[in-house]
Amino acid sequence: MTPNLKAFLGALAIAFPVDQLSKFWISRAISYGDRVTVIDGFFYITHVRNPGAAFGMFVDVPPEIRVPIFIGVSLVAVGIIFSFYRSLAPGDRFTALTLGLILGGALGNLVDRIFRAEVVDFLQFHLWAGYTWPDFNFADSFIVVGVIFLVLQLMVSEGESRAERSAENAGS
């Protein structure tokens, strides 16, 4: 097994089960609509469902239209992740790991869409001036962290490429 595949499958083997087990536990331990205080005024564990997309977008679209579209978009995203993975340079374990995190999150929410027609969310943060961030789950977190790492890596590699070009231009 290549180092890239180990990193990719390792991240996937952590992200997907953590997401699914946490949603299973929330669904069993906390009644729908309830919340448990973890840090009063800041962090709560809730049990809510999101039939829409991020931040509840498209929640008003009829489920017979919304659910197949969300499943289709998720399947396209999975295909894109595999396409990116196949194009990785040998030894690019960091990118492989980030793609594994993103895939684990995407599959976690896809499973919810297929079997529940909605996503189980349970992490709730109250931020400044009474603002409450929309509830989310571990799948969402894995996707966001993976994308942030990819963007940071692209920024670093672009900076390195520019520095190399500058050095080449200065030397000619």
C-alpha positions in Angstrom: 0.0 0.0 0.0 1.4 3.4 -1.0 2.0 6.2 1.6 -0.7 8.2 -0.1 -3.3 5.4 0.1 -2.4 4.8 3.8 -3.0 8.5 4.6 -6.2 8.7 2.5 -7.7 5.5 3.9 -6.5 6.3 7.4 -8.3 9.7 7.5 -11.4 8.1 5.9 -11.3 5.3 8.5 -11.4 7.8 11.3 -13.7 10.5 9.9 -16.6 8.4 8.6 -17.0 6.2 11.7 -16.6 9.1 14.1 -19.3 11.0 12.3 -21.7 8.0 12.0 -21.2 6.9 15.6 -21.7 10.4 17.0 -24.9 10.8 15.1 -26.1 7.4 16.3 -25.3 8.3 19.9 -27.0 11.7 19.6 -30.1 10.1 18.1 -30.3 7.6 21.0 -29.2 9.8 23.9 -30.8 13.1 23.3 -34.4 13.6 22.4 -35.1 15.5 19.2 -35.1 19.2 19.8 -33.4 19.0 23.2 -30.0 20.3 24.1 -27.4 19.7 26.8 -25.2 22.4 28.2 -21.5 21.8 27.9 -20.2 25.3 28.5 -23.1 27.6 29.6 -23.6 30.5 27.2 -21.2 29.1 24.7 -21.3 25.4 23.8 -24.2 23.0 23.7 -24.9 19.4 22.4 -28.2 19.4 20.6 -30.3 17.1 18.6 -31.6 18.8 15.5 -32.2 17.8 11.9 -31.3 19.8 8.8 -33.2 18.8 5.7 -31.5 21.6 3.8 -27.9 22.3 2.8 -25.4 24.3 4.8 -26.9 26.9 7.1 -30.4 25.5 6.3 -30.4 26.6 2.7 -33.0 25.1 0.4 -35.0 23.8 3.3 -38.2 25.0 1.6 -37.6 23.0 -1.5 -39.9 19.9 -1.6 -38.1 16.8 -0.3 -38.9 14.8 -3.5 -36.8 17.4 -5.4 -34.3 18.4 -2.7 -33.2 14.9 -1.5 -32.3 13.5 -5.0 -30.4 16.7 -5.9 -28.4 16.6 -2.6 -27.6 12.9 -3.1 -26.6 13.6 -6.7 -24.4 16.6 -5.7 -22.8 14.4 -3.0 -22.0 11.7 -5.5 -20.5 14.2 -7.9 -18.3 15.5 -5.0 -17.2 12.0 -4.1 -16.2 11.5 -7.8 -14.2 14.7 -7.8 -12.4 13.7 -4.6 -11.4 10.4 -6.1 -10.3 12.2 -9.3 -8.1 14.6 -7.2 -6.7 11.6 -5.3 -5.8 9.8 -8.5 -3.8 12.9 -9.7 -1.7 13.2 -6.6 2.0 13.1 -6.8 3.6 10.1 -5.2 4.4 10.9 -1.6 1.8 13.7 -1.3 0.5 12.2 1.9 -0.8 15.5 3.3 -3.1 16.1 0.4 -4.2 12.5 0.5 -5.0 12.9 4.2 -7.1 16.0 3.6 -9.0 14.3 0.8 -9.7 11.4 3.1 -11.1 13.8 5.7 -13.3 15.5 3.1 -14.5 12.1 1.7 -15.3 10.9 5.2 -17.4 13.9 5.9 -19.1 13.8 2.5 -20.0 10.1 2.9 -21.2 10.8 6.5 -23.7 13.4 5.3 -24.6 11.3 2.2 -25.6 8.4 4.4 -27.9 10.7 6.4 -29.5 12.0 3.2 -30.0 8.5 1.9 -31.5 6.9 5.1 -33.1 9.9 6.8 -33.6 12.5 4.0 -32.0 15.0 6.4 -28.7 15.4 8.3 -28.4 15.0 12.1 -26.7 18.1 13.6 -25.7 18.4 17.2 -22.8 20.9 17.8 -24.1 24.3 18.7 -22.0 27.4 19.6 -23.2 30.7 20.9 -20.8 33.4 19.8 -20.6 37.1 20.2 -23.5 39.5 20.7 -26.0 36.6 21.1 -25.2 35.1 17.6 -25.7 31.3 17.5 -23.7 29.5 14.8 -26.0 27.1 12.9 -25.8 23.6 14.4 -23.4 21.2 12.6 -21.9 17.8 13.0 -18.5 16.1 12.7 -19.0 15.4 9.0 -19.3 19.2 8.4 -16.2 19.7 10.6 -14.1 17.1 8.6 -15.1 18.7 5.3 -14.3 22.3 6.5 -10.9 21.3 8.1 -10.0 19.3 5.0 -10.8 22.2 2.7 -8.9 24.7 4.9 -5.8 22.4 4.9 -6.1 22.1 1.1 -6.3 25.9 0.6 -3.4 26.5 3.0 -1.3 23.9 1.1 -2.2 25.5 -2.2 -1.2 28.9 -0.8 2.1 27.6 0.5 2.9 25.7 -2.8 2.0 28.8 -4.8 4.3 30.9 -2.7 7.1 28.4 -3.1 6.5 28.3 -6.9 6.7 32.1 -7.0 9.9 32.2 -5.0 11.5 29.6 -7.3 10.5 31.6 -10.4 11.9 34.8 -8.8 15.1 33.0 -8.0 15.3 31.7 -11.6 14.6 35.1 -13.1 17.2 36.8 -10.8 19.8 34.2 -11.8 19.3 34.7 -15.6 
